[in-house]
């Protein structure tokens, strides 16, 4: 039965259809428990095979099995988002006509997985099937990482447009001062936005590179003399550091507008270095990201050129010069555009000097901080390894129940319709099906399905394309009540339709 016919069947009934079975469902005024709102994400790094795939050259089946295991771990921990690195260095972990296949898949840059599959398409489908958002993580200006071992493919930008690439230390970088670099990176990102059903576009803290130093500890200048001279000849008046910051600012402002023009619901997130400038707030010391990597993250946050900011607050709660609670509170107070603040936490540093309990306490501090509404774990490997029992503690102490990702009202405030829900069984009464749809036929981003068994509610988040839930159990094992709520791609939840079981369930 197609979607239109299914909807017509639902709307034709003045009440929920009663099957020939001894059990049926009728509309109820009962309310399911309200869902908490919290972003619970984890980074999945592909560069250097940090998180996935575990090593280059695995078979397609092995790669897929590993990714499914990570997604299942995320579900078991009641996370609700995965941030998957899809462009580590002008390469692609997806089918691209613009950049070569990443070597972290097959061991050879430019070689597709065999048998062929598209890892990003696979990841999006499987994440959504499990109720997880999938954010595609890009490195906009890094062109080749030090961990890279393969020969460079002929269609890599260092071969096709070498005038845009600078060697700096052991890495290659696109020069942010070149207009053609902005064009290329934005084209690459928009290509993914258009072709894949991703929920977010994510950038980390690599814009200009972290400074390289000589053996004498002298900073090696980034080799952008050609673009700098070009800027000066064009009449540019900014000082060099201001020009570099402006290059990043203009890129991010344009990227945000471009993504919104394509798909307004796709969230844009940035994860900058956790300190904006030393002394902000007072007592904080560390690298000045505005001078060292020319990243003015406070300007981006103030201007609203993003939907969520995830400053990398990887320090300890009681770090004397990088206090986690002080930095958290400061960032929460710097948000005039009312964007999401979801700080990054470093599960990867669990070991000597840091135990899992610190991550738990940091999550509790985030929850207690007005203006913050979630967190991101660096990275999923530490969760999968259950370092110092972190996974057990997360599931048992702070993520005991599922949570919906906070809504983004600045993007869209429309509330989805109350769905129509129907129940039916096959002739043998061995298969029971709940069907739902909105009266208008508009497909939401998600369906929040809550079911009560023996007095306890269970929650499932299903993709909007899924219009039913099937049970192959005796009638006595069917839920006592079912609540279905449409949730928009912007996170807005509509009114629920609740159905109560009646009749005998033998």
DRENVEXGU-471146 format. One record per residue (C-alpha): residue number from 0; residue in three letters; x, y, z. Coordinates in nm, 2 decimals, decimal comma, always signed. Layout:
NODE   i  aa     xx     yy     zz
NODE NUM Ala      X      Y      Z
...
This chain:
NODE   i  aa     xx     yy     zz
NODE   0 Unk  +0,00  +0,00  +0,00
NODE   1 Unk  +0,15  +0,34  -0,10
NODE   2 Unk  +0,16  +0,63  +0,14
NODE   3 Unk  -0,14  +0,81  -0,02
NODE   4 Unk  -0,36  +0,51  +0,01
NODE   5 Unk  -0,25  +0,44  +0,36
NODE   6 Unk  -0,33  +0,80  +0,46
NODE   7 Unk  -0,67  +0,78  +0,29
NODE   8 Unk  -0,75  +0,46  +0,49
NODE   9 Unk  -0,65  +0,63  +0,82
NODE  10 Unk  -0,86  +0,94  +0,75
NODE  11 Unk  -1,16  +0,75  +0,63
NODE  12 Unk  -1,21  +0,60  +0,98
NODE  13 Unk  -1,39  +0,81  +1,24
NODE  14 Unk  -1,23  +0,60  +1,51
NODE  15 Unk  -0,94  +0,36  +1,52
NODE  16 Unk  -1,03  +0,05  +1,32
NODE  17 Unk  -1,11  -0,26  +1,52
NODE  18 Unk  -0,95  -0,58  +1,40
NODE  19 Unk  -1,11  -0,92  +1,42
NODE  20 Unk  -0,89  -0,99  +1,71
NODE  21 Unk  -1,00  -0,97  +2,07
NODE  22 Unk  -0,77  -0,67  +2,13
NODE  23 Unk  -0,81  -0,33  +1,97
NODE  24 Unk  -0,70  +0,03  +2,04
NODE  25 Unk  -0,90  +0,35  +2,08
NODE  26 Unk  -0,80  +0,71  +2,12
NODE  27 Unk  -0,71  +0,81  +2,47
NODE  28 Unk  -0,65  +1,13  +2,66
NODE  29 Unk  -0,36  +0,97  +2,85
NODE  30 Unk  -0,03  +1,15  +2,81
NODE  31 Unk  +0,31  +0,98  +2,77
NODE  32 Unk  +0,60  +1,12  +2,98
NODE  33 Unk  +0,75  +1,44  +2,84
NODE  34 Unk  +1,08  +1,37  +2,67
NODE  35 Unk  +1,39  +1,55  +2,81
NODE  36 Unk  +1,58  +1,78  +2,56
NODE  37 Unk  +1,96  +1,74  +2,55
NODE  38 Unk  +2,22  +1,70  +2,27
NODE  39 Unk  +2,42  +1,39  +2,33
NODE  40 Unk  +2,68  +1,35  +2,06
NODE  41 Unk  +3,01  +1,17  +1,99
NODE  42 Unk  +3,27  +1,24  +1,73
NODE  43 Unk  +3,38  +0,96  +1,50
NODE  44 Unk  +3,72  +1,05  +1,35
NODE  45 Unk  +3,84  +0,88  +1,04
NODE  46 Unk  +4,17  +1,06  +0,99
NODE  47 Unk  +4,46  +0,83  +1,07
NODE  48 Unk  +4,18  +0,56  +1,14
NODE  49 Unk  +4,14  +0,70  +1,49
NODE  50 Unk  +3,79  +0,58  +1,54
NODE  51 Unk  +3,66  +0,42  +1,21
NODE  52 Unk  +3,75  +0,22  +1,01
NODE  53 Unk  +3,99  +0,07  +1,27
NODE  54 Unk  +4,25  +0,04  +0,99
NODE  55 Unk  +4,27  +0,10  +0,62
NODE  56 Unk  +4,21  -0,18  +0,38
NODE  57 Unk  +3,92  -0,36  +0,56
NODE  58 Unk  +3,66  -0,52  +0,34
NODE  59 Unk  +3,33  -0,35  +0,28
NODE  60 Unk  +3,16  -0,60  +0,51
NODE  61 Unk  +3,42  -0,54  +0,79
NODE  62 Unk  +3,39  -0,16  +0,75
NODE  63 Unk  +3,01  -0,17  +0,77
NODE  64 Unk  +3,01  -0,41  +1,07
NODE  65 Unk  +3,25  -0,18  +1,26
NODE  66 Unk  +3,03  +0,12  +1,19
NODE  67 Unk  +2,71  -0,06  +1,28
NODE  68 Unk  +2,87  -0,16  +1,61
NODE  69 Unk  +2,96  +0,20  +1,69
NODE  70 Unk  +2,61  +0,32  +1,61
NODE  71 Unk  +2,46  +0,04  +1,82
NODE  72 Unk  +2,69  +0,15  +2,11
NODE  73 Unk  +2,56  +0,50  +2,07
NODE  74 Unk  +2,21  +0,38  +2,10
NODE  75 Unk  +2,29  +0,16  +2,40
NODE  76 Unk  +2,44  +0,47  +2,57
NODE  77 Unk  +2,12  +0,67  +2,47
NODE  78 Unk  +2,32  +0,92  +2,26
NODE  79 Unk  +2,13  +1,09  +1,99
NODE  80 Unk  +2,39  +1,22  +1,74
NODE  81 Unk  +2,70  +1,11  +1,56
NODE  82 Unk  +2,95  +1,36  +1,41
NODE  83 Unk  +3,13  +1,16  +1,14
NODE  84 Unk  +3,44  +1,29  +0,98
NODE  85 Unk  +3,39  +1,27  +0,60
NODE  86 Unk  +3,66  +1,50  +0,47
NODE  87 Unk  +3,99  +1,47  +0,66
NODE  88 Unk  +4,21  +1,64  +0,40
NODE  89 Unk  +4,06  +1,73  +0,07
NODE  90 Unk  +3,95  +1,37  +0,03
NODE  91 Unk  +3,61  +1,20  +0,07
NODE  92 Unk  +3,46  +0,92  +0,27
NODE  93 Unk  +3,17  +0,93  +0,02
NODE  94 Unk  +3,12  +0,92  -0,35
NODE  95 Unk  +3,25  +1,25  -0,48
NODE  96 Unk  +3,32  +1,40  -0,83
NODE  97 Unk  +3,51  +1,68  -0,66
NODE  98 Unk  +3,77  +1,50  -0,45
NODE  99 Unk  +3,93  +1,16  -0,44
NODE 100 Unk  +3,83  +0,87  -0,21
NODE 101 Unk  +4,00  +0,88  +0,12
NODE 102 Unk  +4,29  +0,65  +0,18
NODE 103 Unk  +4,16  +0,57  +0,53
NODE 104 Unk  +3,91  +0,34  +0,36
NODE 105 Unk  +4,11  +0,13  +0,13
NODE 106 Unk  +4,47  +0,23  +0,20
NODE 107 Unk  +4,50  +0,40  -0,14
NODE 108 Unk  +4,38  +0,75  -0,21
NODE 109 Unk  +4,14  +0,75  -0,50
NODE 110 Unk  +4,03  +0,39  -0,47
NODE 111 Unk  +3,67  +0,32  -0,39
NODE 112 Unk  +3,56  +0,05  -0,14
NODE 113 Unk  +3,53  -0,30  -0,29
NODE 114 Unk  +3,26  -0,43  -0,32
NODE 115 Unk  +3,14  -0,08  -0,38
NODE 116 Unk  +2,93  +0,11  -0,13
NODE 117 Unk  +2,90  +0,47  -0,02
NODE 118 Unk  +3,00  +0,50  +0,34
NODE 119 Unk  +2,82  +0,83  +0,41
NODE 120 Unk  +2,49  +0,71  +0,25
NODE 121 Unk  +2,52  +0,39  +0,46
NODE 122 Unk  +2,60  +0,59  +0,78
NODE 123 Unk  +2,30  +0,83  +0,73
NODE 124 Unk  +2,06  +0,55  +0,66
NODE 125 Unk  +2,17  +0,33  +0,95
NODE 126 Unk  +2,20  +0,63  +1,20
NODE 127 Unk  +1,84  +0,74  +1,11
NODE 128 Unk  +1,72  +0,38  +1,14
NODE 129 Unk  +1,84  +0,39  +1,50
NODE 130 Unk  +1,70  +0,74  +1,59
NODE 131 Unk  +2,04  +0,91  +1,56
NODE 132 Unk  +2,12  +1,24  +1,39
NODE 133 Unk  +2,42  +1,22  +1,15
NODE 134 Unk  +2,64  +1,53  +1,12
NODE 135 Unk  +2,90  +1,54  +0,84
NODE 136 Unk  +3,23  +1,67  +0,97
NODE 137 Unk  +3,46  +1,86  +0,73
NODE 138 Unk  +3,81  +2,00  +0,76
NODE 139 Unk  +3,77  +2,30  +0,53
NODE 140 Unk  +4,13  +2,40  +0,47
NODE 141 Unk  +4,35  +2,10  +0,56
NODE 142 Unk  +4,47  +1,93  +0,24
NODE 143 Unk  +4,68  +1,64  +0,37
NODE 144 Unk  +4,74  +1,51  +0,71
NODE 145 Unk  +5,07  +1,39  +0,85
NODE 146 Unk  +4,91  +1,05  +0,91
NODE 147 Unk  +4,86  +1,01  +0,53
NODE 148 Unk  +5,07  +0,73  +0,38
NODE 149 Unk  +4,92  +0,67  +0,04
NODE 150 Unk  +5,04  +0,82  -0,29
NODE 151 Unk  +4,85  +1,13  -0,37
NODE 152 Unk  +4,57  +1,07  -0,63
NODE 153 Unk  +4,59  +1,26  -0,96
NODE 154 Unk  +4,26  +1,43  -0,89
NODE 155 Unk  +4,36  +1,56  -0,54
NODE 156 Unk  +4,37  +1,94  -0,53
NODE 157 Unk  +4,75  +1,94  -0,46
NODE 158 Unk  +4,78  +1,80  -0,81
NODE 159 Unk  +4,50  +1,98  -0,99
NODE 160 Unk  +4,54  +2,33  -0,83
NODE 161 Unk  +4,89  +2,33  -0,67
NODE 162 Unk  +4,89  +2,71  -0,66
NODE 163 Unk  +4,62  +2,70  -0,38
NODE 164 Unk  +4,81  +2,46  -0,16
NODE 165 Unk  +5,08  +2,54  +0,09
NODE 166 Unk  +5,32  +2,30  +0,27
NODE 167 Unk  +5,35  +2,38  +0,63
NODE 168 Unk  +5,54  +2,15  +0,86
NODE 169 Unk  +5,45  +1,79  +0,77
NODE 170 Unk  +5,10  +1,88  +0,64
NODE 171 Unk  +4,95  +2,04  +0,33
NODE 172 Unk  +4,70  +2,33  +0,36
NODE 173 Unk  +4,47  +2,52  +0,14
NODE 174 Unk  +4,54  +2,89  +0,17
NODE 175 Unk  +4,24  +3,06  +0,32
NODE 176 Unk  +4,36  +3,38  +0,16
NODE 177 Unk  +4,27  +3,25  -0,18
NODE 178 Unk  +3,92  +3,32  -0,31
NODE 179 Unk  +3,93  +3,00  -0,51
NODE 180 Unk  +3,99  +2,80  -0,19
NODE 181 Unk  +3,66  +2,94  -0,05
NODE 182 Unk  +3,49  +2,85  -0,37
NODE 183 Unk  +3,62  +2,49  -0,37
NODE 184 Unk  +3,55  +2,41  +0,00
NODE 185 Unk  +3,20  +2,55  +0,00
NODE 186 Unk  +3,13  +2,37  -0,33
NODE 187 Unk  +3,24  +2,04  -0,16
NODE 188 Unk  +3,03  +2,10  +0,15
NODE 189 Unk  +2,72  +2,20  -0,05
NODE 190 Unk  +2,76  +1,89  -0,27
NODE 191 Unk  +2,71  +1,68  +0,05
NODE 192 Unk  +2,42  +1,89  +0,17
NODE 193 Unk  +2,24  +1,85  -0,16
NODE 194 Unk  +2,30  +1,48  -0,21
NODE 195 Unk  +2,28  +1,33  +0,14
NODE 196 Unk  +2,02  +1,35  +0,41
NODE 197 Unk  +2,26  +1,48  +0,68
NODE 198 Unk  +2,13  +1,65  +0,98
NODE 199 Unk  +2,43  +1,88  +1,03
NODE 200 Unk  +2,75  +2,02  +0,89
NODE 201 Unk  +3,03  +2,03  +1,14
NODE 202 Unk  +3,37  +2,20  +1,14
NODE 203 Unk  +3,63  +2,16  +1,41
NODE 204 Unk  +3,92  +2,40  +1,51
NODE 205 Unk  +4,14  +2,37  +1,20
NODE 206 Unk  +4,11  +2,68  +0,99
NODE 207 Unk  +4,46  +2,82  +0,98
NODE 208 Unk  +4,70  +2,56  +1,11
NODE 209 Unk  +4,83  +2,54  +1,47
NODE 210 Unk  +5,18  +2,71  +1,46
NODE 211 Unk  +5,48  +2,50  +1,36
NODE 212 Unk  +5,80  +2,58  +1,55
NODE 213 Unk  +6,17  +2,54  +1,47
NODE 214 Unk  +6,41  +2,35  +1,70
NODE 215 Unk  +6,48  +2,68  +1,86
NODE 216 Unk  +6,11  +2,72  +1,95
NODE 217 Unk  +6,06  +3,00  +1,69
NODE 218 Unk  +5,72  +3,01  +1,52
NODE 219 Unk  +5,74  +2,93  +1,15
NODE 220 Unk  +5,52  +3,18  +0,96
NODE 221 Unk  +5,24  +3,03  +0,75
NODE 222 Unk  +5,35  +3,06  +0,39
NODE 223 Unk  +5,07  +3,27  +0,25
NODE 224 Unk  +5,28  +3,54  +0,09
NODE 225 Unk  +5,13  +3,50  -0,26
NODE 226 Unk  +4,77  +3,56  -0,14
NODE 227 Unk  +4,88  +3,83  +0,10
NODE 228 Unk  +5,05  +4,02  -0,18
NODE 229 Unk  +4,75  +3,97  -0,40
NODE 230 Unk  +4,53  +4,12  -0,13
NODE 231 Unk  +4,75  +4,42  -0,09
NODE 232 Unk  +4,77  +4,49  -0,47
NODE 233 Unk  +4,38  +4,48  -0,48
NODE 234 Unk  +4,38  +4,77  -0,23
NODE 235 Unk  +4,33  +4,58  +0,09
NODE 236 Unk  +4,40  +4,79  +0,40
NODE 237 Unk  +4,38  +4,53  +0,68
NODE 238 Unk  +4,69  +4,43  +0,88
NODE 239 Unk  +4,80  +4,08  +0,80
NODE 240 Unk  +4,66  +3,91  +1,12
NODE 241 Unk  +4,33  +4,10  +1,07
NODE 242 Unk  +4,32  +3,99  +0,71
NODE 243 Unk  +4,37  +3,63  +0,81
NODE 244 Unk  +4,09  +3,65  +1,06
NODE 245 Unk  +3,87  +3,81  +0,80
NODE 246 Unk  +3,94  +3,53  +0,56
NODE 247 Unk  +3,80  +3,28  +0,81
NODE 248 Unk  +3,51  +3,51  +0,91
NODE 249 Unk  +3,40  +3,56  +0,55
NODE 250 Unk  +3,42  +3,19  +0,48
NODE 251 Unk  +3,20  +3,09  +0,77
NODE 252 Unk  +2,95  +3,37  +0,71
NODE 253 Unk  +2,91  +3,25  +0,35
NODE 254 Unk  +2,91  +2,89  +0,44
NODE 255 Unk  +2,62  +2,94  +0,69
NODE 256 Unk  +2,41  +3,13  +0,44
NODE 257 Unk  +2,48  +2,88  +0,16
NODE 258 Unk  +2,38  +2,58  +0,37
NODE 259 Unk  +2,06  +2,75  +0,48
NODE 260 Unk  +1,98  +2,84  +0,12
NODE 261 Unk  +2,00  +2,47  +0,03
NODE 262 Unk  +1,84  +2,31  +0,33
NODE 263 Unk  +1,74  +2,54  +0,61
NODE 264 Unk  +1,70  +2,25  +0,86
NODE 265 Unk  +2,06  +2,13  +0,83
NODE 266 Unk  +2,24  +2,25  +1,14
NODE 267 Unk  +2,58  +2,42  +1,11
NODE 268 Unk  +2,81  +2,35  +1,40
NODE 269 Unk  +3,16  +2,46  +1,49
NODE 270 Unk  +3,39  +2,32  +1,76
NODE 271 Unk  +3,66  +2,58  +1,82
NODE 272 Unk  +3,95  +2,58  +2,07
NODE 273 Unk  +3,79  +2,62  +2,41
NODE 274 Unk  +3,96  +2,95  +2,50
NODE 275 Unk  +3,88  +3,25  +2,29
NODE 276 Unk  +4,15  +3,48  +2,44
NODE 277 Unk  +4,35  +3,44  +2,76
NODE 278 Unk  +4,18  +3,64  +3,04
NODE 279 Unk  +3,83  +3,56  +2,92
NODE 280 Unk  +3,71  +3,50  +3,18
NODE 281 Unk  +3,96  +3,64  +3,43
NODE 282 Unk  +4,22  +3,39  +3,54
NODE 283 Unk  +4,21  +3,18  +3,23
NODE 284 Unk  +4,54  +3,13  +3,05
NODE 285 Unk  +4,63  +2,94  +2,74
NODE 286 Unk  +4,66  +2,99  +2,36
NODE 287 Unk  +4,51  +3,29  +2,20
NODE 288 Unk  +4,32  +3,13  +1,92
NODE 289 Unk  +4,25  +3,47  +1,76
NODE 290 Unk  +4,63  +3,52  +1,71
NODE 291 Unk  +4,77  +3,17  +1,68
NODE 292 Unk  +4,51  +3,02  +1,44
NODE 293 Unk  +4,32  +3,34  +1,35
NODE 294 Unk  +3,99  +3,19  +1,47
NODE 295 Unk  +3,76  +3,46  +1,62
NODE 296 Unk  +3,50  +3,21  +1,76
NODE 297 Unk  +3,34  +3,47  +1,98
NODE 298 Unk  +3,25  +3,68  +1,67
NODE 299 Unk  +3,09  +3,38  +1,50
NODE 300 Unk  +2,89  +3,30  +1,81
NODE 301 Unk  +2,78  +3,66  +1,85
NODE 302 Unk  +2,69  +3,70  +1,48
NODE 303 Unk  +2,49  +3,37  +1,47
NODE 304 Unk  +2,69  +3,22  +1,18
NODE 305 Unk  +2,63  +2,88  +1,33
NODE 306 Unk  +2,35  +2,68  +1,49
NODE 307 Unk  +2,56  +2,53  +1,76
NODE 308 Unk  +2,90  +2,60  +1,92
NODE 309 Unk  +3,09  +2,31  +2,08
NODE 310 Unk  +3,40  +2,48  +2,23
NODE 311 Unk  +3,66  +2,21  +2,31
NODE 312 Unk  +3,65  +2,23  +2,69
NODE 313 Unk  +3,88  +1,93  +2,74
NODE 314 Unk  +4,03  +2,05  +3,07
NODE 315 Unk  +3,96  +1,93  +3,42
NODE 316 Unk  +3,70  +2,08  +3,65
NODE 317 Unk  +3,96  +2,21  +3,89
NODE 318 Unk  +4,23  +2,30  +3,63
NODE 319 Unk  +4,37  +2,62  +3,79
NODE 320 Unk  +4,42  +2,82  +3,46
NODE 321 Unk  +4,16  +2,64  +3,23
NODE 322 Unk  +3,87  +2,58  +3,48
NODE 323 Unk  +3,60  +2,39  +3,31
NODE 324 Unk  +3,31  +2,55  +3,50
NODE 325 Unk  +3,44  +2,90  +3,45
NODE 326 Unk  +3,49  +2,85  +3,08
NODE 327 Unk  +3,15  +2,69  +3,05
NODE 328 Unk  +2,98  +2,98  +3,23
NODE 329 Unk  +3,17  +3,23  +3,03
NODE 330 Unk  +3,07  +3,08  +2,69
NODE 331 Unk  +2,71  +3,05  +2,81
NODE 332 Unk  +2,71  +3,43  +2,87
NODE 333 Unk  +2,83  +3,51  +2,52
NODE 334 Unk  +2,53  +3,41  +2,32
NODE 335 Unk  +2,32  +3,71  +2,21
NODE 336 Unk  +2,20  +3,52  +1,90
NODE 337 Unk  +2,06  +3,24  +2,13
NODE 338 Unk  +2,23  +2,96  +1,95
NODE 339 Unk  +2,29  +2,61  +2,10
NODE 340 Unk  +2,59  +2,57  +2,33
NODE 341 Unk  +2,70  +2,20  +2,33
NODE 342 Unk  +3,06  +2,19  +2,47
NODE 343 Unk  +3,31  +1,92  +2,38
NODE 344 Unk  +3,43  +1,69  +2,65
NODE 345 Unk  +3,74  +1,48  +2,63
NODE 346 Unk  +3,67  +1,12  +2,71
NODE 347 Unk  +3,99  +1,03  +2,52
NODE 348 Unk  +4,20  +1,17  +2,80
NODE 349 Unk  +4,07  +0,92  +3,06
NODE 350 Unk  +4,37  +0,75  +3,21
NODE 351 Unk  +4,64  +0,86  +3,46
NODE 352 Unk  +4,52  +1,19  +3,61
NODE 353 Unk  +4,16  +1,17  +3,48
NODE 354 Unk  +3,89  +0,92  +3,56
NODE 355 Unk  +3,55  +0,86  +3,41
NODE 356 Unk  +3,37  +1,03  +3,70
NODE 357 Unk  +3,51  +1,36  +3,58
NODE 358 Unk  +3,32  +1,33  +3,25
NODE 359 Unk  +3,00  +1,25  +3,45
NODE 360 Unk  +3,05  +1,55  +3,67
NODE 361 Unk  +3,11  +1,77  +3,37
NODE 362 Unk  +2,78  +1,66  +3,21
NODE 363 Unk  +2,61  +1,75  +3,53
NODE 364 Unk  +2,77  +2,09  +3,53
NODE 365 Unk  +2,65  +2,14  +3,17
NODE 366 Unk  +2,30  +2,05  +3,27
NODE 367 Unk  +2,31  +2,29  +3,56
NODE 368 Unk  +2,44  +2,58  +3,34
NODE 369 Unk  +2,16  +2,80  +3,20
NODE 370 Unk  +2,23  +2,84  +2,83
NODE 371 Unk  +2,39  +2,51  +2,77
NODE 372 Unk  +2,18  +2,21  +2,65
NODE 373 Unk  +2,41  +1,92  +2,57
NODE 374 Unk  +2,76  +1,80  +2,50
NODE 375 Unk  +2,99  +1,62  +2,26
NODE 376 Unk  +3,23  +1,34  +2,35
NODE 377 Unk  +3,58  +1,32  +2,20
NODE 378 Unk  +3,56  +1,05  +2,09
NODE 379 Unk  +3,35  +0,74  +2,04
NODE 380 Unk  +3,65  +0,51  +2,08
NODE 381 Unk  +3,67  +0,59  +2,45
NODE 382 Unk  +3,30  +0,52  +2,49
NODE 383 Unk  +3,33  +0,20  +2,29
NODE 384 Unk  +3,63  +0,08  +2,50
NODE 385 Unk  +3,44  +0,17  +2,82
NODE 386 Unk  +3,75  +0,34  +2,96
NODE 387 Unk  +3,73  +0,34  +3,34
NODE 388 Unk  +3,37  +0,22  +3,31
NODE 389 Unk  +3,27  +0,55  +3,13
NODE 390 Unk  +3,01  +0,38  +2,91
NODE 391 Unk  +2,85  +0,21  +3,21
NODE 392 Unk  +2,85  +0,53  +3,41
NODE 393 Unk  +2,69  +0,73  +3,12
NODE 394 Unk  +2,41  +0,48  +3,08
NODE 395 Unk  +2,36  +0,43  +3,45
NODE 396 Unk  +2,41  +0,78  +3,60
NODE 397 Unk  +2,33  +1,05  +3,34
NODE 398 Unk  +2,18  +0,90  +3,03
NODE 399 Unk  +1,93  +0,67  +3,19
NODE 400 Unk  +1,65  +0,76  +2,95
NODE 401 Unk  +1,65  +0,88  +2,58
NODE 402 Unk  +1,64  +1,25  +2,50
NODE 403 Unk  +1,53  +1,46  +2,21
NODE 404 Unk  +1,78  +1,70  +2,05
NODE 405 Unk  +1,68  +2,06  +2,15
NODE 406 Unk  +1,48  +2,25  +1,89
NODE 407 Unk  +1,62  +2,53  +1,68
NODE 408 Unk  +1,34  +2,79  +1,68
NODE 409 Unk  +1,55  +3,06  +1,50
NODE 410 Unk  +1,53  +2,83  +1,19
NODE 411 Unk  +1,16  +2,74  +1,20
NODE 412 Unk  +0,90  +2,76  +1,47
NODE 413 Unk  +0,62  +2,56  +1,29
NODE 414 Unk  +0,47  +2,28  +1,50
NODE 415 Unk  +0,39  +1,95  +1,32
NODE 416 Unk  +0,03  +1,82  +1,30
NODE 417 Unk  -0,12  +1,57  +1,54
NODE 418 Unk  -0,09  +1,24  +1,36
NODE 419 Unk  -0,36  +0,99  +1,29
NODE 420 Unk  -0,29  +0,64  +1,42
NODE 421 Unk  -0,45  +0,30  +1,32
NODE 422 Unk  -0,41  -0,05  +1,45
NODE 423 Unk  -0,46  -0,38  +1,26
NODE 424 Unk  -0,37  -0,74  +1,25
NODE 425 Unk  -0,34  -1,01  +0,99
NODE 426 Unk  -0,60  -1,28  +0,95
NODE 427 Unk  -0,40  -1,52  +1,17
NODE 428 Unk  -0,36  -1,25  +1,44
NODE 429 Unk  +0,02  -1,32  +1,45
NODE 430 Unk  +0,13  -0,99  +1,31
NODE 431 Unk  +0,01  -0,66  +1,46
NODE 432 Unk  +0,08  -0,33  +1,30
NODE 433 Unk  +0,04  +0,03  +1,41
NODE 434 Unk  +0,02  +0,28  +1,12
NODE 435 Unk  +0,04  +0,66  +1,14
NODE 436 Unk  +0,05  +0,96  +0,91
NODE 437 Unk  -0,02  +1,34  +0,94
NODE 438 Unk  -0,36  +1,45  +0,81
NODE 439 Unk  -0,19  +1,66  +0,53
NODE 440 Unk  +0,05  +1,38  +0,43
NODE 441 Unk  +0,35  +1,59  +0,52
NODE 442 Unk  +0,63  +1,37  +0,63
NODE 443 Unk  +0,81  +1,51  +0,95
NODE 444 Unk  +1,17  +1,46  +1,03
NODE 445 Unk  +1,10  +1,20  +1,30
NODE 446 Unk  +0,83  +1,01  +1,47
NODE 447 Unk  +0,85  +0,99  +1,85
NODE 448 Unk  +0,69  +0,66  +1,94
NODE 449 Unk  +0,63  +0,59  +2,31
NODE 450 Unk  +0,48  +0,26  +2,42
NODE 451 Unk  +0,37  +0,15  +2,77
NODE 452 Unk  +0,44  -0,21  +2,88
NODE 453 Unk  +0,34  -0,33  +3,22
NODE 454 Unk  +0,31  +0,04  +3,33
NODE 455 Unk  +0,65  +0,14  +3,21
NODE 456 Unk  +0,70  +0,36  +2,90
NODE 457 Unk  +0,96  +0,28  +2,63
NODE 458 Unk  +1,07  +0,53  +2,37
NODE 459 Unk  +1,17  +0,49  +2,01
NODE 460 Unk  +1,27  +0,77  +1,76
NODE 461 Unk  +1,19  +0,66  +1,41
NODE 462 Unk  +1,27  +0,84  +1,08
NODE 463 Unk  +0,99  +1,03  +0,92
NODE 464 Unk  +0,97  +0,79  +0,63
NODE 465 Unk  +0,88  +0,50  +0,86
NODE 466 Unk  +0,50  +0,50  +0,88
NODE 467 Unk  +0,44  +0,19  +1,09
NODE 468 Unk  +0,56  -0,03  +1,38
NODE 469 Unk  +0,52  -0,40  +1,35
NODE 470 Unk  +0,49  -0,66  +1,63
NODE 471 Unk  +0,51  -1,03  +1,60
NODE 472 Unk  +0,41  -1,13  +1,95
NODE 473 Unk  +0,10  -1,26  +2,12
NODE 474 Unk  -0,18  -1,01  +2,19
NODE 475 Unk  -0,08  -1,02  +2,56
NODE 476 Unk  +0,26  -0,88  +2,48
NODE 477 Unk  +0,13  -0,58  +2,28
NODE 478 Unk  +0,17  -0,24  +2,44
NODE 479 Unk  -0,10  -0,12  +2,68
NODE 480 Unk  -0,08  +0,23  +2,52
NODE 481 Unk  +0,09  +0,39  +2,22
NODE 482 Unk  +0,17  +0,76  +2,18
NODE 483 Unk  +0,29  +0,90  +1,84
NODE 484 Unk  +0,43  +1,25  +1,80
NODE 485 Unk  +0,56  +1,41  +1,48
NODE 486 Unk  +0,89  +1,60  +1,53
NODE 487 Unk  +1,01  +1,84  +1,26
NODE 488 Unk  +1,36  +1,85  +1,11
NODE 489 Unk  +1,40  +2,16  +1,33
NODE 490 Unk  +1,32  +1,97  +1,65
NODE 491 Unk  +0,97  +2,11  +1,70
NODE 492 Unk  +0,73  +1,85  +1,85
NODE 493 Unk  +0,36  +1,86  +1,77
NODE 494 Unk  +0,07  +1,72  +1,98
NODE 495 Unk  +0,07  +1,35  +2,04
NODE 496 Unk  -0,20  +1,10  +1,94
NODE 497 Unk  -0,24  +0,84  +2,21
NODE 498 Unk  -0,41  +0,50  +2,17
NODE 499 Unk  -0,52  +0,28  +2,46
NODE 500 Unk  -0,56  -0,09  +2,43
NODE 501 Unk  -0,91  -0,23  +2,50
NODE 502 Unk  -1,05  -0,58  +2,50
NODE 503 Unk  -0,89  -0,90  +2,61
NODE 504 Unk  -0,52  -0,96  +2,54
NODE 505 Unk  -0,50  -1,33  +2,57
